[in-house]
Every structure is written in structure tokens, then in C-alpha cells.
Amino acid sequence: MQAESILPAQAKLGEGALWNPETARLYWVDIEGRALHVFDPATGEDRRYPTGKRIGTVVPMHNGHALVALQSGLHEIDLDTGQLTRLADPITDEHLRFNDGKCDPAGRFWVGTFDLQGRAHAGTLYRFDPDGSTHVMLRHVTNSNGLAWSLDQRTMYYIDTATQAVQAFDYDHATGAIANPRVIVRIPETVGGPDGMTLDAEGNLWVAIWGAGRVQCYDPETGALLHVVQVPAPHTSSCAFGGPELKTLYITTARGGLSPEQQAQFPLSGNVFAVEPGVAGVPACFFGDR
């Protein structure tokens, strides 16, 4: 399958793709561009919200606002005015920033960190609950990335890019606890690094492979590679199902980190792409869901 460019964003570091089914908009972020984007595929309008600080990811809220993870903490953003309200800030090291994150089926926000100096095992995976409490869920993470939860709400899938693997954890929907980590998918370093991830309606995982220009679909039960989507931009970073009946897979990419020669070879890098892979996704979880 081949993805097509649908938004000429030319983002430095596009990430955090997520479809809001209530508004029929694609949320995504440009981490190094320091902005949240809200894209309407029906009209082609892409509204940009400057955040002032690096922004790792975004999740929707039912009040029309969104929750964003900035280098300066977790903030609620009013999508009418762009006003930011800080809710929490667990990061105490200036060299760390938030990276990818998602809400679990109970509406808790899971988000991890990444070290800007490239230190291994310096990151943490946090869980921010609707009651305002923050919990450390995993320590010694290098590059916290993709998250997803199984259809039966009993398993959490997680990617620390440096491990070259997708892990599964037993997940307790009632408490948000995780346990029993195990590797279910391994990605050879020669292929690229696993980055963002989403789940389809059949329970399979779609993983953006950084450095490979592709999104790969895996069976979480067997680890088998089922499908490959080719993207004409090597730094594929995140993916999310959206559009009518959630049948379109949206893919973010990055322009930063490419040499001038690579930028010339892959001029669409940094754009948002889309493909219809023949399977639907599942609706995104909102912050505060129960």
C-alpha cells in the first residue's frame, strides 16, 4: 500500500496523530515547530496553535478543549482561544521533554519522556489521572513512544523505541495498574525504529517505523507482520485511524534530521499522509472518559 500526501505541512517533527470523532478533525503536533495543529480533511484547513515550548502529544477532551504535553508540563488548551492552563509538571530535568502519549479506555492520560541529550534510560512513563494525580508507571525508559490498549481492555501495548520492540503489559482497567511486561513484536535495527502506534478494529497494531518510510501492521498474538504501508518520507512518526467510519489511516512525518540530499530526495518529508488500508480503526479515548 502507498500513502499519499494530503497536507503539505513540511513539519520539522510531526507527531501525535489522533482523530477526534466528535469534531471530525485530525489532531497532530510539530514538536520542534512548537505548535499543535487541528486539521479538517473535508476543507483542507489546518489550524495552528503556537505552544511556545516543545509539544510531545495531544489528546481530546469532551469540553471542546484538549490536553497537551509541553516541555513545561501538561496543559489544557482552549481550542477557541489557544489559551493554555497548566495542570501538572512532573519533569524536573531541563534536558527531558514529553514525547508520545495517549488516553487509556478509562480516560487516564499516559505520556512518557525523552532525553534531548540522548542519554539512555533517562526517561519515565507517567499516568495523569482525571482527578489531577500523577503516577510514575515505568522508569529507565530511553525514548517513550507508541501506546495502545487491546479491544478487551486487558492489555496495554507500549513502545520504547530504543528496545526495537513492542511490549505488552497486563492492564487493569479499574485501577490503571500494569504488570507482566513481555515482548510481542521485534523490529530489526536494519529496518528502522518503532515509533507511534495505533490499534485497528480487528485488534491488530499499526506501527510507524522511523527511518524506514513505512507503517507496519502486526498481529499482537503472533507477532506476524500482516501489512506494510509505504510512505515517501523516511521519518514516519505516528499514525491514527480517522475519517468517515474511521477507514483512513493518517500518518505524520518529520523533515528535521534529514540531510539536504535526503530532503531533495524526499521533498514531501514533514507532510501528513493518508491511506485506506481496508480496515477501520477504533475511536480515540478522551481524557476523563469512564
KEKOLKOL-20722 format. One line per field, with one value per residue: chain; residue number from 0; x, y, z of N, C-alpha, C in turn. Coordinates in Angstrom, 1 decimal, decimal comma. Each point is the difference from the previous one (the first is absolute). Example, Ala and Ser with C-alpha at 12.3 -4.5 7.8 and 13.67 -1.06 7.14 Angstrom:
unit	A  A
pos	0  1
n.xx	13,2  -0,4
n.yy	-5,7  1,1
n.zz	7,8  -0,7
ca.xx	-0,9  0,9
ca.yy	1,2  1,1
ca.zz	0,0  0,0
c.xx	0,9  -0,8
c.yy	1,2  1,1
c.zz	0,0  0,8
end
This chain:
unit	A  A  A  A  A  A  A  A  A  A  A  A  A  A  A  A  A  A  A  A  A  A  A  A  A  A  A  A  A  A  A  A  A  A  A  A  A  A  A  A  A  A  A  A  A  A  A  A  A  A  A  A  A  A  A  A  A  A  A  A  A  A  A  A  A  A  A  A  A  A  A  A  A  A  A  A  A  A  A  A  A  A  A  A  A  A  A  A  A  A  A  A  A  A  A  A  A  A  A  A  A  A  A  A  A  A  A  A  A  A  A  A  A  A  A  A  A  A  A  A  A  A  A  A  A  A  A  A  A  A  A  A  A  A  A  A  A  A  A  A  A  A  A  A  A  A  A  A  A  A  A  A  A  A  A  A  A  A  A  A  A  A  A  A  A  A  A  A  A  A  A  A  A  A  A  A  A  A  A  A  A  A  A  A  A  A  A  A  A  A  A  A  A  A  A  A  A  A  A  A  A  A  A  A  A  A  A  A  A  A  A  A  A  A  A  A  A  A  A  A  A  A  A  A  A  A  A  A  A  A  A  A  A  A  A  A  A  A  A  A  A  A  A  A  A  A  A  A  A  A  A  A  A  A  A  A  A  A  A  A  A  A  A  A  A  A  A  A  A  A  A  A  A  A  A  A  A  A  A  A  A  A  A  A  A  A  A  A  A  A
pos	0  1  2  3  4  5  6  7  8  9  10  11  12  13  14  15  16  17  18  19  20  21  22  23  24  25  26  27  28  29  30  31  32  33  34  35  36  37  38  39  40  41  42  43  44  45  46  47  48  49  50  51  52  53  54  55  56  57  58  59  60  61  62  63  64  65  66  67  68  69  70  71  72  73  74  75  76  77  78  79  80  81  82  83  84  85  86  87  88  89  90  91  92  93  94  95  96  97  98  99  100  101  102  103  104  105  106  107  108  109  110  111  112  113  114  115  116  117  118  119  120  121  122  123  124  125  126  127  128  129  130  131  132  133  134  135  136  137  138  139  140  141  142  143  144  145  146  147  148  149  150  151  152  153  154  155  156  157  158  159  160  161  162  163  164  165  166  167  168  169  170  171  172  173  174  175  176  177  178  179  180  181  182  183  184  185  186  187  188  189  190  191  192  193  194  195  196  197  198  199  200  201  202  203  204  205  206  207  208  209  210  211  212  213  214  215  216  217  218  219  220  221  222  223  224  225  226  227  228  229  230  231  232  233  234  235  236  237  238  239  240  241  242  243  244  245  246  247  248  249  250  251  252  253  254  255  256  257  258  259  260  261  262  263  264  265  266  267  268  269  270  271  272  273  274  275  276  277  278  279  280  281  282  283  284  285  286  287  288  289
n.xx	0,8  -0,5  0,6  -0,9  0,7  -0,6  1,1  0,3  0,0  0,9  -0,6  0,6  -1,0  -0,8  -1,0  -0,3  0,0  -1,2  -1,0  -0,6  -0,7  0,1  1,2  0,4  0,9  1,1  0,3  1,0  1,2  0,7  0,7  0,9  -1,1  -0,1  -0,8  -1,2  -0,4  -1,0  -0,1  -0,7  0,0  -1,2  0,7  0,8  -0,8  1,2  -0,6  0,9  0,3  0,7  1,0  1,0  -0,4  1,0  -0,7  -0,2  -1,2  -1,2  -1,0  -1,1  -0,8  -1,0  0,7  0,5  0,6  1,3  0,6  1,0  1,0  0,3  1,1  -0,9  -0,5  -1,0  -0,6  -1,0  -0,4  -0,4  -0,7  -0,7  0,7  0,3  -0,8  1,2  -0,4  1,0  0,1  1,2  1,1  0,0  0,3  1,1  0,3  0,7  0,7  -1,0  -0,7  -1,3  -0,3  -0,2  -1,3  -0,8  -1,3  -0,1  -0,6  0,7  0,7  0,9  0,8  0,5  1,2  1,0  1,2  0,8  1,3  0,0  0,7  -1,0  -0,1  0,5  -1,2  0,0  -0,9  -1,2  -0,8  -0,8  -0,9  -0,8  -0,6  -1,3  0,4  0,9  -0,1  1,3  0,2  1,1  -0,1  0,9  1,2  1,1  -0,8  0,3  -1,0  -0,8  -0,7  -0,3  -1,3  -0,5  -1,3  0,0  -0,7  0,5  0,8  0,7  0,4  1,1  0,1  1,3  0,5  1,1  0,1  0,8  -1,1  -0,4  -0,9  -1,1  -0,3  -0,4  -0,9  -0,1  -1,2  -0,1  -1,1  -0,2  1,2  0,2  0,0  1,3  0,1  0,9  1,1  -0,3  1,0  -0,7  0,7  0,9  0,6  0,5  1,1  0,2  -1,2  0,1  -0,4  -0,6  -1,0  -0,8  -1,2  -0,8  -1,2  -0,3  -1,2  1,1  0,5  0,3  1,3  -0,2  1,3  0,2  0,7  0,6  0,3  -1,2  -0,7  -0,5  -1,3  0,3  -0,8  -0,1  0,0  -0,6  -0,8  0,4  -0,1  -0,9  0,8  -1,1  0,4  0,4  0,0  0,2  0,9  -0,2  0,3  1,3  -0,3  -0,6  -0,9  -1,1  -1,0  -1,1  -1,0  -0,5  -0,7  -0,8  -0,7  0,9  -0,2  0,4  1,2  0,0  1,0  0,7  0,7  1,3  0,3  -0,1  1,3  -0,6  0,9  0,7  0,9  -0,2  0,1  1,1  0,4  -0,3  -0,4  -0,7  1,2  -0,7  -0,5  -1,3  0,0  -0,6  -0,6  -0,7  0,4  -1,3  0,3  -0,9  0,1  0,5  -1,1  0,6  0,7  -0,9  0,6  -0,1  0,2  -1,2
n.yy	-1,2  1,1  0,7  0,9  1,0  0,4  0,3  1,0  -0,6  -0,8  -0,8  0,7  -0,2  -0,4  0,1  -1,0  -0,7  0,6  -0,8  1,2  -1,1  0,8  0,4  -1,3  0,1  0,2  -0,4  0,9  -0,3  1,1  -1,0  0,0  -0,1  -0,7  -1,0  0,2  -1,0  0,6  -1,1  0,7  -1,4  0,3  0,9  -0,8  0,5  0,6  0,0  1,0  -0,6  1,2  -0,8  0,6  -1,2  -0,9  -0,5  -0,9  0,3  -0,5  0,3  -0,4  1,1  -0,4  0,9  -0,7  -0,3  0,1  -1,1  0,8  -0,7  1,1  0,5  0,9  -1,2  -0,6  0,4  0,7  -0,3  1,3  -0,8  0,8  0,1  -1,3  0,4  0,0  -1,1  0,2  -1,3  -0,3  -0,2  -1,3  0,7  -0,5  -0,6  1,1  -1,1  -0,2  -0,7  0,3  -1,2  -1,2  0,0  -0,7  0,0  -0,7  -1,1  0,2  0,5  -0,9  1,0  -0,9  0,4  -0,2  -0,1  0,9  -0,4  1,4  -0,4  -0,8  0,4  -1,2  -0,5  1,2  -0,7  0,5  -1,0  1,1  0,0  0,9  -0,1  -0,2  -0,7  0,1  -1,3  0,0  -1,0  -0,4  -0,4  0,6  -0,5  0,8  0,9  -0,3  -0,5  0,5  -1,0  -0,8  0,3  -1,1  -0,2  -1,3  -0,6  -1,0  1,1  -1,1  0,7  0,5  0,6  -0,2  1,2  -0,5  1,0  0,4  -0,6  0,7  0,3  -0,8  0,6  -1,1  0,6  -0,8  0,4  0,7  -0,2  -0,7  -0,5  -0,5  -1,0  -0,1  -1,1  -0,9  0,9  -0,1  -0,4  0,7  1,1  -0,5  1,2  -0,6  0,3  -1,0  -0,2  0,3  1,1  -0,9  0,7  0,8  -0,2  -0,8  -0,2  -1,2  0,0  -0,5  1,0  0,3  0,0  1,3  -0,2  1,3  -0,3  0,6  0,7  -0,6  1,1  -0,5  -0,5  -0,8  -1,0  -0,2  -1,3  0,5  -1,0  0,1  1,3  -0,6  0,3  0,8  1,3  0,6  1,3  0,3  0,7  1,0  -0,4  0,0  1,2  -1,2  0,8  0,2  -0,7  0,3  -0,8  0,5  1,1  0,0  -0,4  1,0  0,2  1,2  -0,5  0,9  0,6  0,2  1,0  -0,2  1,3  0,3  0,2  0,6  -0,6  1,0  -1,0  -0,4  1,3  0,0  -1,1  0,5  0,8  -1,1  -0,2  -0,4  -0,6  0,2  -1,3  -0,6  -1,1  -0,7  -0,5  0,3  0,8  0,0  1,2  0,4  0,5  1,2  -0,2  0,6  1,1  -0,8  -0,8  -0,7
n.zz	0,0  -0,7  1,0  0,0  -0,4  1,1  0,6  -0,7  1,2  -0,5  0,9  1,0  0,9  -1,0  0,8  0,9  -1,1  0,0  -0,3  -0,1  0,4  1,0  -0,4  -0,3  1,0  -0,7  1,2  -0,1  0,2  0,0  0,5  -1,0  -0,7  1,2  -0,5  0,5  -0,7  -0,5  -0,6  -0,9  -0,2  0,5  0,7  0,6  0,9  0,3  1,2  0,2  1,1  0,0  0,4  -0,7  0,4  0,0  -0,9  0,9  0,5  -0,5  1,0  -0,5  0,3  0,8  0,7  -1,1  1,1  0,2  0,2  0,3  -0,4  0,8  -0,5  0,1  -0,3  0,7  -1,1  0,5  -1,3  0,0  -0,8  0,8  1,1  0,1  1,0  0,7  0,7  0,8  -0,2  -0,5  0,7  -0,3  -1,1  0,5  -1,1  -0,2  0,0  0,7  -0,9  0,0  -0,2  -0,5  -0,2  0,8  -0,2  1,2  -0,1  1,1  -1,0  0,3  0,1  -0,9  0,6  -0,9  0,4  -0,4  0,0  0,0  1,0  -0,1  1,3  0,1  0,0  -0,5  -0,8  0,1  0,3  -0,2  1,1  -0,7  1,2  -0,3  1,1  -1,0  0,4  0,3  -0,8  0,6  -1,3  -0,7  0,5  -0,2  -0,4  -1,3  -0,7  1,0  -0,5  -1,1  0,2  0,4  0,0  0,4  -0,9  0,7  -0,1  -0,4  -1,1  0,5  -1,1  0,0  -0,5  0,4  -0,9  1,0  0,4  -1,0  0,9  -0,1  1,1  0,7  0,7  1,0  -0,3  1,1  -0,7  1,1  0,1  -1,2  0,8  -0,1  -0,6  0,3  0,0  -1,3  -0,7  -0,9  -0,2  -0,9  -0,1  -1,1  0,6  -0,9  0,6  1,3  0,6  0,9  -0,4  -0,7  0,7  -0,8  0,4  -0,7  -0,7  -0,6  0,7  -1,3  0,1  -0,2  -0,4  0,3  -1,1  1,0  -1,1  -0,1  0,3  1,2  -0,1  1,1  -0,5  1,3  0,0  1,1  -0,5  -1,2  -0,1  -0,8  -1,0  0,0  0,2  -1,1  0,6  -1,3  0,6  -1,0  1,2  0,1  0,5  -0,1  0,6  -0,6  0,4  -0,7  0,4  -1,1  -0,2  -1,0  1,0  0,3  -1,3  0,4  -0,4  1,0  -0,7  1,1  -0,4  -0,1  0,0  1,3  0,1  -1,1  -0,7  -0,5  -0,1  1,2  0,4  -0,8  0,6  1,2  -1,1  0,1  0,4  1,1  -1,1  0,0  0,2  -1,0  0,5  -0,9  1,1  -0,1  1,0  0,9  0,6  1,2  0,6  -0,1  1,0  0,6  0,4  1,1  -1,0  0,1
ca.xx	-0,8  0,7  -0,7  0,0  0,1  -1,3  0,2  1,4  0,4  1,5  0,3  1,3  -0,2  -1,4  -0,3  -1,2  -1,3  -1,1  -1,2  -1,1  -1,2  -1,1  0,1  0,5  1,3  1,2  1,0  1,4  0,9  1,3  0,7  1,0  -0,7  -0,6  -1,4  -1,1  -0,7  -1,3  -0,1  -1,3  0,2  -1,1  0,2  1,5  0,5  0,8  0,1  1,2  0,0  1,3  0,0  1,1  0,9  -0,1  -1,3  0,2  -1,2  -1,2  -1,2  -1,2  -0,9  -1,4  -0,4  0,5  1,4  0,9  1,1  1,2  1,2  1,1  1,3  -0,2  -1,0  -1,2  -0,8  -1,3  0,0  -1,3  0,2  -0,6  0,9  1,4  0,5  0,5  -0,1  0,8  -0,7  1,0  1,3  0,9  1,4  0,9  1,2  -0,2  0,4  -1,1  -1,2  -1,0  -0,1  -1,3  -0,9  -1,4  -0,9  -0,5  -1,5  -0,7  0,2  1,3  1,0  1,3  0,9  1,3  1,0  1,1  1,1  0,5  1,4  0,1  0,3  -0,8  -0,7  -0,3  -1,4  -1,1  -1,4  -0,9  -1,4  -0,6  -1,4  -0,9  -0,1  1,1  1,2  1,0  0,5  1,1  -0,3  1,3  1,2  1,1  -0,4  0,9  -0,8  -1,4  -0,7  -1,4  -0,9  -1,3  -0,6  -0,7  -1,4  -0,6  0,5  0,7  1,4  0,6  1,2  0,9  1,3  1,2  0,7  1,4  -0,1  -0,3  -1,1  -1,2  -0,3  -1,3  -0,2  -1,4  -0,5  -1,2  -0,8  -0,6  1,0  1,0  1,3  0,6  0,9  0,4  0,4  0,6  0,1  -0,9  0,5  1,3  0,3  1,5  0,6  0,3  -1,2  -0,3  -0,4  -1,5  -0,3  -1,4  -0,7  -1,5  -0,7  -1,1  -1,2  0,2  0,9  1,4  0,8  0,7  1,2  0,8  1,4  0,9  1,2  -0,3  -1,0  -1,1  -0,7  -0,1  -1,1  0,3  -0,9  0,6  0,0  1,1  1,2  0,1  -0,2  -1,1  -0,2  1,0  -0,3  1,2  -0,1  1,2  0,7  0,6  -0,2  -1,4  0,1  -1,2  -1,1  -1,3  -1,2  -1,0  -0,8  -1,3  0,0  1,4  0,6  1,2  1,2  0,8  1,4  0,8  1,4  0,9  1,0  1,3  0,9  0,4  1,0  -0,5  -0,2  -1,2  -1,1  -0,2  -0,4  -1,3  -0,5  -1,3  0,3  -0,6  -1,4  -1,0  -0,4  -1,2  -0,3  -1,1  0,6  -0,9  -0,5  -0,3  0,6  -0,9  -0,1  1,0  -0,4  0,1  0,4  -1,2  -0,9  -0,2
ca.yy	1,2  1,2  1,2  1,2  1,3  0,7  1,3  0,4  0,7  0,1  0,1  -0,4  -1,3  -0,3  -1,2  0,1  -0,1  -0,5  0,5  0,3  -0,4  0,9  1,2  -0,4  0,7  -0,7  0,7  -0,4  1,0  0,2  0,1  1,0  1,2  0,5  0,4  -1,0  0,2  -0,7  -0,1  -0,4  -0,5  0,3  1,3  0,2  1,0  -0,5  1,1  -0,1  0,6  0,0  -0,4  0,6  -1,1  -1,2  -0,7  -1,4  -0,7  0,6  -0,9  0,8  0,0  0,1  1,4  0,8  0,3  -1,1  -0,2  0,0  -0,3  0,9  -0,2  0,8  -0,7  -0,4  1,1  0,0  1,1  0,4  0,0  1,2  1,1  -0,4  0,3  -1,2  0,0  -1,1  -0,9  -0,7  0,0  -0,9  0,0  0,8  0,0  0,9  -0,7  -0,9  0,5  -1,0  -0,6  -0,5  -0,3  -0,3  -0,3  -1,3  -0,1  0,6  1,4  0,4  0,5  -0,6  0,8  -0,3  1,0  -0,2  0,8  0,7  -0,3  -1,4  -0,9  -1,2  -0,4  1,2  0,4  -0,6  -0,1  0,5  0,0  1,1  -0,4  1,2  0,6  0,9  -0,6  -0,5  -1,3  -0,6  -1,4  -0,7  0,8  -0,5  -0,1  0,8  0,8  -0,4  0,3  -0,5  -0,7  -0,5  -0,9  -1,0  0,2  -0,5  0,8  -0,8  0,0  1,3  -0,2  1,2  0,0  0,8  -0,2  -0,6  -1,4  -0,6  -1,0  0,4  -0,8  -0,1  -0,1  -0,2  1,3  0,0  1,2  0,7  0,8  0,6  -0,7  -0,9  -1,1  -1,1  0,4  -1,0  0,4  -0,7  0,3  0,6  0,7  0,1  1,3  0,3  0,5  1,4  0,0  0,1  1,4  0,0  -1,3  0,1  -1,3  0,0  -0,7  -1,5  -0,2  0,0  1,2  0,7  0,6  0,8  -0,4  1,2  -0,3  -1,0  0,5  -1,0  -0,4  -1,4  -0,5  -1,2  -0,8  0,0  -1,3  -0,8  0,9  -0,1  1,2  -0,2  1,0  1,1  1,2  0,8  1,5  0,6  0,9  -1,1  0,2  -0,2  0,2  -0,4  -0,3  -0,1  -0,2  1,0  0,2  -0,7  -1,4  -0,3  -0,9  0,6  0,1  1,3  -0,2  1,2  -0,2  1,1  0,5  0,2  -1,2  -0,5  0,8  0,7  -1,0  -0,8  0,9  0,1  -1,3  -0,2  1,4  0,0  -0,3  1,0  0,1  -1,0  -1,0  -0,8  -1,2  -0,8  -1,4  -1,1  -0,4  1,2  0,2  0,1  1,4  0,4  0,2  1,4  0,2  0,0  -1,1  -1,0
ca.zz	0,0  -0,1  0,5  -0,8  0,8  0,0  0,7  -0,2  1,2  0,1  1,4  0,5  0,7  0,1  1,0  0,8  -0,8  0,8  -0,6  0,9  -0,7  0,3  -0,9  -1,3  -0,2  0,4  0,9  -0,1  0,6  -0,5  1,2  -0,1  -0,5  1,2  -0,4  -0,2  -1,2  -0,1  -1,5  -0,5  -1,4  -1,0  -0,6  -0,2  0,9  1,1  0,9  0,8  1,3  0,6  1,4  0,7  0,4  -0,8  0,3  -0,3  -0,5  0,3  0,0  0,1  1,2  -0,5  0,1  -1,1  0,2  -0,2  1,0  -0,8  0,8  -0,4  0,8  1,2  0,7  -0,6  -0,1  -0,7  -0,9  -0,5  -1,4  -0,6  0,2  0,1  1,3  0,6  1,4  0,5  1,0  0,7  -0,6  0,7  -0,5  0,8  -0,7  -1,1  -1,2  -0,3  -0,5  -0,2  -1,4  -0,4  1,1  -0,4  1,1  0,1  -0,1  1,2  -0,1  0,7  -1,0  0,2  -0,8  0,4  -0,2  -0,9  0,4  -1,1  -0,2  -0,4  1,1  0,1  1,2  0,8  -0,1  0,8  -0,5  1,1  -0,2  0,6  0,1  0,0  1,3  0,2  0,5  -1,0  0,5  -0,8  -0,3  -0,4  0,0  -0,8  -1,4  -0,8  -1,0  0,2  -1,3  -0,2  0,9  -0,4  0,9  -0,7  -0,1  1,2  1,0  1,0  -0,3  -0,5  -0,9  0,2  -0,7  0,3  -1,3  0,1  0,2  -1,3  0,3  0,6  1,2  0,5  1,4  0,6  0,3  0,9  -0,4  1,2  0,8  -0,9  0,2  -1,1  0,5  -0,9  -1,4  -0,9  -1,4  -0,9  -1,4  -0,1  -1,3  -0,2  -0,2  -1,4  -0,6  0,5  1,4  0,2  0,5  0,4  -0,2  0,2  0,0  -0,9  0,5  0,1  1,1  -0,4  0,3  -1,1  0,6  -0,9  0,1  -0,3  -0,8  -1,0  -0,9  -0,1  1,2  -0,1  0,8  0,7  0,8  1,3  0,6  -0,6  -0,4  -1,4  -0,8  -0,8  -1,1  -0,1  -0,8  -0,4  0,1  -0,6  1,0  0,9  1,4  0,3  1,4  0,7  -0,9  0,7  -0,9  0,1  -1,1  0,0  0,5  0,4  -1,0  -0,5  0,9  -0,1  0,4  0,1  -0,4  0,4  -0,9  0,8  0,1  -1,4  -0,7  -1,1  -1,1  0,3  -0,2  -1,4  -0,5  0,5  0,3  0,8  1,4  0,8  -0,3  0,5  -1,1  0,3  -0,8  0,4  0,0  -0,1  1,4  0,8  1,3  1,2  0,4  1,0  1,4  0,5  1,4  0,8  -0,3  1,0
c.xx	0,9  -0,8  0,2  0,1  -1,3  0,2  1,5  0,6  1,4  0,4  1,4  0,0  -1,4  -0,1  -1,4  -1,4  -1,1  -1,3  -1,1  -1,3  -1,2  0,1  0,4  1,2  1,2  0,9  1,3  0,9  1,3  0,9  1,0  -0,6  -0,8  -1,4  -0,9  -0,7  -1,4  -0,4  -1,4  0,2  -1,1  0,2  1,5  0,5  0,8  0,3  1,2  -0,1  1,4  0,0  1,2  1,1  -0,2  -1,3  0,1  -1,2  -1,2  -1,1  -1,2  -0,7  -1,4  -0,5  0,4  1,4  0,9  1,0  1,3  1,2  1,1  1,2  -0,2  -1,2  -1,2  -1,0  -1,4  0,0  -1,4  0,1  -0,8  1,0  1,5  0,6  0,4  -0,1  0,8  -0,7  1,0  1,3  1,0  1,4  0,9  1,3  -0,2  0,4  -1,0  -1,2  -1,0  0,0  -1,4  -0,9  -1,4  -0,8  -0,4  -1,5  -0,7  0,2  1,2  1,0  1,4  0,9  1,4  1,0  1,2  1,1  0,6  1,5  0,3  0,5  -0,9  -0,6  -0,3  -1,4  -0,9  -1,3  -0,9  -1,4  -0,6  -1,5  -0,9  -0,2  1,2  1,3  0,9  0,7  1,2  -0,3  1,2  1,1  1,0  -0,4  0,9  -0,7  -1,4  -0,8  -1,4  -0,7  -1,3  -0,6  -0,9  -1,5  -0,7  0,4  0,8  1,5  0,4  1,2  0,8  1,3  1,0  0,9  1,3  0,0  -0,2  -1,2  -1,3  -0,2  -1,5  0,0  -1,4  -0,5  -1,3  -0,8  -0,6  1,0  1,1  1,4  0,4  1,0  0,4  0,4  0,6  0,1  -0,9  0,4  1,4  0,3  1,5  0,5  0,3  -1,3  -0,3  -0,4  -1,5  -0,3  -1,5  -0,8  -1,5  -0,6  -1,1  -1,1  0,1  1,0  1,5  0,6  0,7  1,0  0,7  1,5  0,9  1,2  -0,3  -1,0  -1,1  -0,7  -0,3  -1,1  0,3  -1,2  0,6  0,1  1,1  1,2  0,2  -0,2  -1,1  -0,1  1,1  -0,6  1,3  -0,3  1,2  0,6  0,6  -0,3  -1,5  -0,1  -1,3  -1,2  -1,3  -1,1  -1,0  -0,8  -1,4  0,2  1,4  0,7  1,3  1,1  0,8  1,4  0,8  1,5  0,8  1,0  1,4  0,8  0,4  1,1  -0,6  -0,3  -1,3  -1,3  -0,4  -0,6  -1,5  -0,7  -1,3  0,2  -0,5  -1,5  -0,8  -0,5  -1,2  -0,1  -1,2  0,4  -1,0  -0,5  -0,3  0,7  -1,1  0,0  1,1  -0,7  0,2  0,5  -1,2  -1,1  -0,1  -0,6
c.yy	1,2  1,2  1,2  1,2  0,7  1,4  0,4  0,7  0,3  0,2  -0,4  -1,4  -0,3  -1,3  0,1  0,0  -0,6  0,6  0,2  -0,3  1,0  1,2  -0,3  0,8  -0,9  0,9  -0,6  1,1  0,1  0,3  1,2  1,3  0,7  0,5  -1,2  0,3  -0,7  0,1  -0,6  -0,5  0,4  1,4  0,3  1,1  -0,7  1,2  -0,3  0,7  0,0  -0,3  0,6  -0,9  -1,2  -0,8  -1,5  -0,7  0,8  -1,1  0,9  -0,1  0,3  1,4  0,9  0,5  -1,2  0,0  -0,1  -0,2  0,9  -0,2  0,7  -0,6  -0,4  1,2  -0,3  1,2  0,2  0,1  1,1  1,2  -0,3  0,2  -1,3  0,1  -1,2  -0,8  -0,8  0,1  -0,9  0,0  1,0  0,2  0,8  -0,7  -1,0  0,8  -1,1  -0,4  -0,5  -0,3  -0,3  -0,1  -1,4  -0,1  0,6  1,6  0,6  0,3  -0,6  0,8  -0,2  1,1  -0,5  0,9  0,7  -0,2  -1,4  -1,0  -1,2  -0,1  1,2  0,4  -0,8  0,0  0,4  -0,4  1,1  -0,2  1,2  0,7  1,0  -0,7  -0,6  -1,2  -0,4  -1,4  -0,8  1,0  -0,6  -0,3  0,9  0,9  -0,4  0,3  -0,6  -0,7  -0,4  -1,0  -1,0  0,2  -0,5  0,7  -0,7  0,1  1,4  -0,3  1,3  -0,2  0,9  -0,2  -0,7  -1,5  -0,8  -1,0  0,7  -1,0  0,0  0,0  -0,4  1,4  -0,2  1,2  0,8  0,9  0,7  -0,7  -0,9  -1,0  -0,9  0,4  -1,1  0,6  -0,8  0,2  0,5  0,5  0,0  1,4  0,4  0,5  1,4  -0,2  0,2  1,3  0,0  -1,2  0,3  -1,4  0,1  -0,8  -1,5  -0,3  0,0  1,4  0,5  0,9  0,8  -0,3  1,2  -0,4  -0,9  0,5  -1,0  -0,1  -1,5  -0,5  -1,4  -0,7  0,0  -1,3  -0,8  0,8  0,0  1,4  -0,3  0,9  1,0  1,1  0,7  1,5  0,6  1,1  -1,0  0,1  -0,1  -0,1  -0,5  -0,3  -0,1  -0,2  1,1  0,1  -0,7  -1,5  -0,5  -0,9  0,6  0,0  1,2  -0,3  1,3  -0,3  1,2  0,4  0,2  -1,3  -0,6  0,9  0,8  -0,9  -0,8  0,8  0,2  -1,3  -0,3  1,3  0,0  -0,2  1,2  0,2  -1,0  -0,8  -0,8  -1,2  -0,7  -1,5  -1,1  -0,6  1,3  0,0  -0,1  1,5  0,2  0,2  1,5  0,0  0,2  -1,0  -0,9  -1,3
c.zz	0,0  0,6  -0,9  0,9  -0,1  0,7  -0,2  1,1  0,1  1,4  0,3  0,6  0,2  0,9  0,5  -0,8  0,8  -0,6  1,1  -0,7  0,3  -0,9  -1,4  -0,4  0,3  0,8  -0,3  0,5  -0,8  1,2  0,0  -0,6  1,1  -0,3  0,0  -1,4  0,0  -1,5  -0,3  -1,4  -0,9  -0,7  -0,3  1,0  1,1  0,9  0,9  1,3  0,5  1,5  0,8  0,4  -0,9  0,5  -0,4  -0,6  0,5  0,1  0,2  1,3  -0,5  0,1  -1,1  0,1  -0,3  1,1  -0,8  1,0  -0,6  0,8  1,4  0,8  -0,8  0,1  -0,7  -1,0  -0,5  -1,5  -0,7  0,1  0,0  1,4  0,7  1,5  0,5  1,1  0,8  -0,7  0,8  -0,4  0,8  -0,7  -1,3  -1,3  -0,4  -0,7  -0,1  -1,5  -0,2  1,2  -0,5  1,3  0,0  -0,1  1,2  0,0  0,8  -1,1  0,3  -1,0  0,5  -0,4  -0,9  0,3  -1,2  -0,3  -0,4  1,0  0,0  1,4  0,9  0,1  0,9  -0,7  1,1  -0,4  0,7  0,0  0,0  1,3  0,3  0,5  -1,1  0,6  -0,9  -0,3  -0,5  0,2  -1,0  -1,5  -0,8  -0,9  0,0  -1,3  0,1  1,1  -0,6  1,0  -0,8  0,0  1,3  1,2  1,1  -0,3  -0,5  -0,9  0,1  -0,8  0,7  -1,2  0,1  0,2  -1,3  0,1  0,3  1,2  0,3  1,5  0,4  0,5  0,8  -0,3  1,2  0,7  -0,9  0,3  -1,2  0,6  -1,1  -1,4  -0,8  -1,4  -0,9  -1,5  0,1  -1,3  -0,1  -0,1  -1,4  -0,7  0,4  1,5  0,1  0,7  0,5  -0,4  0,2  -0,2  -1,0  0,6  0,1  1,1  -0,4  0,2  -1,3  0,6  -1,1  0,3  -0,4  -0,7  -1,1  -1,1  -0,2  1,3  -0,2  1,0  0,5  0,7  1,4  0,6  -0,5  -0,3  -1,5  -0,7  -1,0  -1,2  0,1  -0,8  -0,2  0,0  -0,6  0,9  1,0  1,5  0,3  1,6  0,8  -0,9  0,9  -1,1  0,2  -1,3  0,1  0,4  0,4  -0,9  -0,7  1,1  -0,4  0,6  0,0  -0,3  0,5  -1,1  0,6  0,0  -1,3  -0,5  -1,2  -1,2  0,2  -0,2  -1,5  -0,6  0,5  0,4  0,7  1,5  0,9  -0,2  0,7  -1,1  0,4  -1,0  0,6  0,0  0,0  1,4  0,7  1,3  1,1  0,4  1,1  1,4  0,4  1,4  0,8  -0,3  1,2  -0,6
end
